[in-house]
Amino acid sequence: MVSDKRDGAPQEFVALARQVAAPQLTEAALRLRFGPRSSWAPVPGQVWRVTRGDVGLLVLLLGVGAGSVDAAPISVDSVDAADTLPIEGGSTDLGVPVTVWPGLRREFSIGVLDRPVAELTAAVVVRVVGWPARSGEPVPEVARRSDPAVSEARAILEDDLAAVDDMVGEDVEPLDPEMTGGIDFENLPPEALDEAVERLGVPLPVLLDMIDGKRISTPAQAMIMREVLGWSPAAAALPPGLVTELHQPRWRGLARQRGRRDRITEEAARTALAYDVTAMAARQTGEQEPSWPDRVRRWTESQRLDPDVVE
């Protein structure tokens, strides 16, 4: 274990992680082992790479919910301390000793899962899940004083976990467009509607539905209506089911592709994608709650993007 730190991770950890995980992280190997990306479904016992910004680490999944996971970090080495569980290489398909840190177990957004790397045995998962709970409590001082290198490794993992701790907001409201009808159509110049239709790139009936709150308008569309018509409905809240679906790691590559195409961040691309998929669902199903995975795939096909690309 070395002490220098770069981009949020010890250099030895980065080097070993790349060396060990590389065979599983190629696109062909991932498809063979876990199927195409759009079919990935995290399950307890899997080891995943977690990334957010320039921070990355490996975690063992212990529990998987709709929008979050319960996980413990893993380092690719052998660390024997009061809050660690060293595992010999023969007990994992990584082929080298690893250490699970049950004392650093926590819950975070499923959206930061990047790709599966390996799987650990059920016996290991049981041992970690049964580890004495220290949720919300500081690591015992006896553990922190055990070894300076271990203490530093623990501190780095704590920092990295905090950096990726980005829980999906639980305050997402159900789809409920604001319907205020604030445009004075009697005094609105006819050419204003024509300009709005042209700039939005939608037919007039679609524009009228957006004005009435019957159709989703994105923040960008709302801005155009405000500039041209002097008023626009508030951008509708996204359906919670779609928000949860698009945070699944199987769609993360899709969000990245959209981000590169539009030159926006991954999170902004995910939001834009959500509005596009919602609009498609509104056109095709009206008020009925659609199958969001199917809608995402259909939108992907219409945009000629590949959700199974692994980057």
C-alpha positions as CSV (number, residue, x, y, z in Angstrom):
1,M,0.0,0.0,0.0
2,V,1.5,3.3,-1.0
3,S,0.5,6.8,0.2
4,D,0.6,9.0,-2.8
5,K,-2.8,10.0,-4.2
6,R,-3.8,11.1,-7.6
7,D,-7.3,11.7,-9.0
8,G,-8.9,10.4,-5.8
9,A,-7.2,7.0,-5.6
10,P,-3.8,5.5,-4.4
11,Q,-1.6,4.9,-7.4
12,E,-1.0,1.3,-6.4
13,F,-4.8,0.7,-6.2
14,V,-5.2,2.2,-9.7
15,A,-2.5,0.2,-11.2
16,L,-3.6,-3.1,-9.6
17,A,-7.2,-2.5,-10.4
18,R,-6.4,-1.9,-14.0
19,Q,-4.2,-4.9,-14.2
20,V,-6.6,-7.2,-12.5
21,A,-9.9,-5.9,-14.0
22,A,-8.7,-5.3,-17.5
23,P,-9.7,-8.7,-18.9
24,Q,-13.3,-8.3,-17.5
25,L,-13.5,-4.7,-18.6
26,T,-13.1,-5.2,-22.3
27,E,-16.4,-4.9,-24.2
28,A,-16.3,-8.4,-25.6
29,A,-15.5,-10.0,-22.2
30,L,-18.2,-7.9,-20.5
31,R,-20.8,-9.0,-23.1
32,L,-19.8,-12.6,-22.8
33,R,-19.9,-12.5,-19.0
34,F,-22.7,-10.2,-18.2
35,G,-24.6,-9.8,-21.5
36,P,-25.1,-6.6,-23.5
37,R,-25.0,-3.4,-21.5
38,S,-28.7,-2.6,-21.9
39,S,-29.5,-5.8,-20.1
40,W,-27.3,-5.2,-17.1
41,A,-29.1,-5.6,-13.8
42,P,-26.9,-5.2,-10.6
43,V,-27.4,-8.0,-8.1
44,P,-25.8,-8.6,-4.6
45,G,-22.5,-10.4,-4.8
46,Q,-21.2,-8.6,-7.9
47,V,-18.2,-6.3,-7.9
48,W,-18.8,-3.1,-9.8
49,R,-16.6,-0.2,-10.8
50,V,-18.1,3.0,-9.5
51,T,-17.3,6.4,-11.1
52,R,-18.3,9.9,-10.7
53,G,-16.3,12.7,-12.3
54,D,-12.6,11.7,-11.9
55,V,-13.2,9.5,-8.9
56,G,-13.3,5.7,-9.3
57,L,-13.3,2.7,-7.0
58,L,-14.5,-0.9,-6.8
59,V,-17.4,-1.9,-4.5
60,L,-19.1,-5.2,-3.5
61,L,-22.9,-5.0,-3.9
62,L,-24.7,-6.2,-0.8
63,G,-28.2,-5.0,-1.6
64,V,-29.9,-3.5,-4.6
65,G,-33.0,-1.2,-4.6
66,A,-34.8,0.6,-7.3
67,G,-32.6,3.7,-7.1
68,S,-29.8,2.9,-4.7
69,V,-27.4,0.2,-3.7
70,D,-25.9,-1.0,-0.4
71,A,-22.2,-1.7,-0.9
72,A,-18.8,-2.0,0.7
73,P,-15.6,-0.8,-1.0
74,I,-12.9,-3.2,-2.2
75,S,-9.2,-2.6,-2.5
76,V,-7.0,-4.8,-4.6
77,D,-4.5,-5.9,-1.9
78,S,-4.6,-7.7,1.5
79,V,-5.3,-5.4,4.5
80,D,-5.8,-7.0,7.9
81,A,-7.5,-4.5,10.2
82,A,-10.4,-4.3,12.7
83,D,-12.8,-3.2,9.9
84,T,-11.6,-5.2,6.9
85,L,-12.1,-8.7,5.5
86,P,-9.1,-9.9,3.5
87,I,-9.9,-12.5,0.8
88,E,-7.4,-14.7,-0.8
89,G,-7.1,-14.6,-4.6
90,G,-8.4,-18.2,-5.0
91,S,-11.7,-17.2,-3.5
92,T,-12.5,-14.6,-6.2
93,D,-12.5,-14.6,-10.0
94,L,-10.1,-11.6,-9.9
95,G,-7.3,-14.1,-9.2
96,V,-5.5,-11.9,-6.6
97,P,-6.0,-11.1,-2.9
98,V,-8.6,-8.4,-2.3
99,T,-9.9,-6.7,0.8
100,V,-13.5,-5.8,1.5
101,W,-14.1,-3.0,3.9
102,P,-17.3,-3.8,5.8
103,G,-16.7,-0.9,8.2
104,L,-17.1,1.5,5.3
105,R,-20.3,0.0,4.0
106,R,-22.9,2.5,2.9
107,E,-25.8,3.3,0.6
108,F,-25.5,5.4,-2.5
109,S,-27.2,6.1,-5.9
110,I,-27.4,3.3,-8.4
111,G,-26.6,5.9,-11.0
112,V,-22.9,5.9,-10.1
113,L,-22.4,2.2,-11.0
114,D,-20.3,2.1,-14.2
115,R,-19.8,-1.5,-15.0
116,P,-19.6,-5.0,-13.4
117,V,-16.1,-6.4,-12.9
118,A,-16.4,-9.7,-11.2
119,E,-18.5,-11.8,-8.7
120,L,-17.7,-12.9,-5.2
121,T,-19.0,-16.0,-3.5
122,A,-22.3,-16.0,-1.5
123,A,-20.2,-16.9,1.6
124,V,-18.3,-13.7,1.3
125,V,-21.5,-11.7,0.9
126,V,-23.0,-13.4,4.0
127,R,-19.9,-12.5,6.0
128,V,-19.9,-8.9,5.0
129,V,-23.7,-8.5,5.5
130,G,-23.3,-10.0,9.0
131,W,-20.5,-7.7,9.9
132,P,-21.2,-5.8,13.1
133,A,-23.1,-2.7,12.1
134,R,-21.4,0.6,12.5
135,S,-23.7,2.7,10.4
136,G,-23.3,6.4,11.2
137,E,-20.6,5.7,13.8
138,P,-16.9,6.6,13.3
139,V,-14.4,3.8,12.7
140,P,-13.1,2.8,16.1
141,E,-9.9,4.5,17.1
142,V,-8.2,1.2,17.7
143,A,-8.7,0.5,13.9
144,R,-7.4,3.9,12.9
145,R,-4.3,3.5,15.0
146,S,-3.5,0.0,13.7
147,D,-1.2,1.1,10.9
148,P,-0.5,4.4,9.2
149,A,-0.7,3.0,5.7
150,V,-4.0,1.3,6.5
151,S,-5.3,4.4,8.1
152,E,-4.4,6.4,5.0
153,A,-6.0,3.8,2.7
154,R,-9.2,4.0,4.8
155,A,-9.2,7.8,4.6
156,I,-8.8,7.8,0.9
157,L,-11.7,5.3,0.5
158,E,-13.9,7.4,2.8
159,D,-13.1,10.4,0.6
160,D,-13.9,8.5,-2.6
161,L,-17.2,7.2,-1.1
162,A,-18.2,10.7,-0.1
163,A,-17.5,11.9,-3.7
164,V,-19.7,9.3,-5.3
165,D,-22.4,9.5,-2.6
166,D,-25.0,11.1,-4.9
167,M,-28.4,9.7,-3.9
168,V,-31.2,10.1,-6.4
169,G,-33.5,12.8,-5.2
170,E,-36.6,11.5,-3.5
171,D,-38.5,14.7,-4.0
172,V,-39.3,14.1,-7.7
173,E,-43.0,14.9,-8.2
174,P,-45.4,12.9,-10.3
175,L,-45.9,14.2,-13.8
176,D,-48.2,17.1,-13.4
177,P,-47.8,20.0,-16.0
178,E,-48.7,23.4,-14.8
179,M,-51.9,24.6,-16.7
180,T,-52.2,28.3,-16.3
181,G,-53.2,29.4,-19.8
182,G,-51.3,32.7,-19.5
183,I,-51.1,33.7,-23.2
184,D,-53.5,36.4,-24.5
185,F,-54.4,34.8,-27.8
186,E,-56.8,37.6,-28.8
187,N,-53.9,40.1,-29.0
188,L,-51.2,37.6,-30.1
189,P,-49.8,38.3,-33.6
190,P,-50.4,35.3,-35.9
191,E,-46.8,35.4,-36.9
192,A,-45.7,34.7,-33.3
193,L,-47.3,31.3,-33.4
194,D,-45.6,30.6,-36.7
195,E,-42.2,31.7,-35.3
196,A,-42.7,29.5,-32.2
197,V,-43.6,26.5,-34.4
198,E,-40.6,27.0,-36.6
199,R,-38.1,27.5,-33.7
200,L,-39.5,24.6,-31.7
201,G,-39.7,22.3,-34.8
202,V,-43.1,21.0,-33.9
203,P,-46.5,21.2,-35.6
204,L,-49.0,23.8,-34.4
205,P,-51.3,21.2,-32.6
206,V,-48.2,20.1,-30.6
207,L,-47.4,23.7,-29.6
208,L,-51.0,24.3,-28.5
209,D,-50.8,21.1,-26.4
210,M,-47.6,22.4,-24.8
211,I,-49.3,25.7,-24.0
212,D,-52.3,23.9,-22.5
213,G,-50.0,21.7,-20.4
214,K,-51.1,18.5,-22.2
215,R,-47.7,17.8,-23.5
216,I,-44.3,17.9,-21.9
217,S,-42.1,20.9,-22.6
218,T,-38.4,20.8,-21.9
219,P,-36.6,23.7,-20.2
220,A,-35.2,24.7,-23.7
221,Q,-38.7,24.6,-25.2
222,A,-40.1,26.6,-22.4
223,M,-37.5,29.3,-22.9
224,I,-38.4,29.6,-26.6
225,M,-42.1,30.0,-25.9
226,R,-41.3,32.6,-23.3
227,E,-39.1,34.5,-25.7
228,V,-41.6,34.4,-28.6
229,L,-45.0,34.2,-26.9
230,G,-44.2,36.1,-23.7
231,W,-45.2,33.2,-21.5
232,S,-44.6,29.5,-21.2
233,P,-45.8,26.7,-18.9
234,A,-43.4,25.5,-16.3
235,A,-41.3,22.6,-17.5
236,A,-43.2,19.5,-16.2
237,A,-41.7,17.3,-13.5
238,L,-40.4,14.1,-14.9
239,P,-42.1,10.8,-14.1
240,P,-40.4,9.2,-11.1
241,G,-40.4,5.8,-12.8
242,L,-38.4,7.2,-15.7
243,V,-36.0,9.1,-13.5
244,T,-35.3,5.9,-11.7
245,E,-35.0,3.9,-14.9
246,L,-32.5,6.3,-16.5
247,H,-30.2,6.1,-13.4
248,Q,-29.8,2.4,-14.0
249,P,-26.2,1.6,-15.1
250,R,-27.5,-0.1,-18.2
251,W,-28.3,3.4,-19.7
252,R,-25.2,5.2,-18.5
253,G,-23.4,4.7,-21.8
254,L,-26.4,6.1,-23.6
255,A,-26.3,9.2,-21.5
256,R,-22.6,9.6,-22.3
257,Q,-23.2,9.3,-26.0
258,R,-26.0,11.9,-25.8
259,G,-23.7,14.1,-23.8
260,R,-20.9,13.9,-26.3
261,R,-23.2,14.6,-29.2
262,D,-24.7,17.7,-27.6
263,R,-21.6,18.7,-25.8
264,I,-23.2,18.7,-22.4
265,T,-22.5,16.9,-19.1
266,E,-23.6,13.3,-18.4
267,E,-26.2,14.5,-15.9
268,A,-27.6,17.2,-18.3
269,A,-27.7,14.6,-21.0
270,R,-29.6,12.2,-18.8
271,T,-32.2,14.9,-18.1
272,A,-32.5,15.8,-21.8
273,L,-32.9,12.2,-22.6
274,A,-35.7,11.9,-20.0
275,Y,-37.7,14.7,-21.5
276,D,-37.3,13.3,-25.0
277,V,-38.5,9.8,-23.8
278,T,-41.4,11.4,-21.9
279,A,-42.5,13.3,-24.9
280,M,-42.4,10.1,-27.0
281,A,-44.5,8.3,-24.3
282,A,-47.0,11.1,-24.3
283,R,-47.5,10.9,-28.0
284,Q,-47.9,7.2,-28.0
285,T,-49.7,6.2,-24.8
286,G,-51.5,9.4,-23.6
287,E,-52.1,9.0,-19.8
288,Q,-51.1,5.4,-19.5
289,E,-47.9,4.7,-17.7
290,P,-45.6,3.2,-20.3
291,S,-42.9,0.6,-20.0
292,W,-39.9,2.9,-19.6
293,P,-37.2,0.5,-20.6
294,D,-39.1,-0.2,-23.9
295,R,-39.5,3.6,-24.5
296,V,-35.9,4.2,-23.9
297,R,-34.9,1.5,-26.4
298,R,-37.4,3.0,-29.0
299,W,-36.0,6.5,-28.5
300,T,-32.5,5.1,-28.9
301,E,-33.4,3.4,-32.2
302,S,-35.0,6.6,-33.5
303,Q,-31.7,8.5,-32.7
304,R,-29.5,5.8,-34.0
305,L,-27.6,5.5,-30.8
306,D,-26.3,2.2,-29.4
307,P,-27.2,1.6,-25.7
308,D,-24.8,-1.4,-25.5
309,V,-21.6,0.5,-26.2
310,V,-19.2,0.1,-23.3
311,E,-16.7,2.9,-22.8
